[in-house]
Amino acid sequence: MLNTPIVQWLATMAEAAETSNQFGAALLPTVMVLGFVAAAGLGSVAWYNSKRPVGWEDKERPDFVPEVEESETPGLGNP
């Protein structure tokens, strides 16, 4: 069998997975699901606040999406 650092690392991770507790095993999928939900929610807010795509110009913004005002220096704060 190959004895490379990657194979050794994989073997170490496999041993750690066998001896880990239930909390550690559920933590990664939970974080991934919550991250996906947060990214989808924030992306939706950003999309609704952006310029409307072709064909969507006359659509109304949903009530739950906050209104974001444009600034002269975005990201720079007050000049």
C-alpha positions as CSV (number, residue, x, y, z in Angstrom):
1,M,0.0,0.0,0.0
2,L,1.1,3.6,-0.6
3,N,2.7,5.3,2.3
4,T,2.2,8.9,1.3
5,P,1.3,11.8,3.6
6,I,-2.2,12.0,2.1
7,V,-2.9,8.3,2.8
8,Q,-1.6,8.7,6.3
9,W,-3.8,11.7,6.8
10,L,-6.9,9.8,5.5
11,A,-6.1,6.9,7.8
12,T,-5.9,9.3,10.7
13,M,-9.2,10.9,9.8
14,A,-10.8,7.5,9.5
15,E,-9.6,6.5,13.0
16,A,-10.9,9.8,14.3
17,A,-14.3,9.3,12.7
18,E,-14.6,5.9,14.3
19,T,-13.8,7.2,17.8
20,S,-15.7,10.5,17.6
21,N,-18.8,11.2,19.5
22,Q,-22.3,11.7,18.0
23,F,-22.1,15.4,18.4
24,G,-19.0,15.8,16.2
25,A,-20.5,13.6,13.6
26,A,-23.7,15.7,13.3
27,L,-21.9,19.1,13.5
28,L,-20.6,19.3,9.9
29,P,-23.8,18.5,8.2
30,T,-25.7,20.9,10.5
31,V,-23.3,23.7,9.7
32,M,-23.5,23.0,6.0
33,V,-27.3,23.0,6.0
34,L,-27.5,26.2,8.0
35,G,-24.9,27.8,5.8
36,F,-26.8,26.9,2.7
37,V,-30.1,28.3,4.1
38,A,-28.3,31.5,5.1
39,A,-26.6,31.9,1.7
40,A,-29.9,31.3,-0.1
41,G,-31.7,33.8,2.1
42,L,-29.1,36.5,1.8
43,G,-28.8,35.9,-1.9
44,S,-32.6,36.3,-2.3
45,V,-32.5,39.6,-0.5
46,A,-29.6,40.8,-2.7
47,W,-31.3,39.7,-5.8
48,Y,-34.6,41.5,-4.9
49,N,-32.6,44.7,-4.1
50,S,-30.7,44.6,-7.4
51,K,-31.7,45.9,-10.8
52,R,-34.5,43.7,-12.1
53,P,-33.7,41.2,-14.8
54,V,-35.3,41.5,-18.2
55,G,-39.0,40.7,-17.9
56,W,-39.1,41.4,-14.2
57,E,-39.0,45.2,-14.2
58,D,-42.7,45.6,-13.4
59,K,-42.8,43.1,-10.6
60,E,-43.3,44.3,-7.0
61,R,-40.8,43.7,-4.2
62,P,-42.1,41.3,-1.4
63,D,-43.0,42.9,1.9
64,F,-40.4,41.0,3.8
65,V,-37.4,42.3,1.7
66,P,-35.9,45.5,3.2
67,E,-35.4,48.5,1.1
68,V,-31.7,49.4,0.6
69,E,-30.8,52.9,-0.4
70,E,-28.1,53.6,-2.9
71,S,-25.1,55.7,-1.7
72,E,-22.5,57.7,-3.6
73,T,-19.6,55.8,-2.0
74,P,-20.8,52.2,-1.5
75,G,-18.6,50.4,1.1
76,L,-16.6,53.5,2.0
77,G,-18.9,55.0,4.6
78,N,-19.3,58.8,4.8
79,P,-16.8,60.8,2.7
